[in-house]
């Protein structure tokens, strides 16, 4: 089912990893930075998984705005 999606927006759970593994463009919504990204804007072990990280910890409005921007950009 995940591979049938155009884009998947998910919290940092197994769903985001499974969607990226299925080849679906995945956006992971984060509260803070992700240690699994090693400082990058995507997951190195799941290149289809783009991270929507806040400018400052807990900035949900900024994080969702960034996710929206990622969705509308091909």
Secondary structure, DSSP 8 states (H G I E B T S, - for coil): -GGG-SEEEEESSHHHHHHHHTT-EEEEE-SS--GGGTTSSEETTEEEEEEE--SSTT-HHHHHHHHHHHHH--
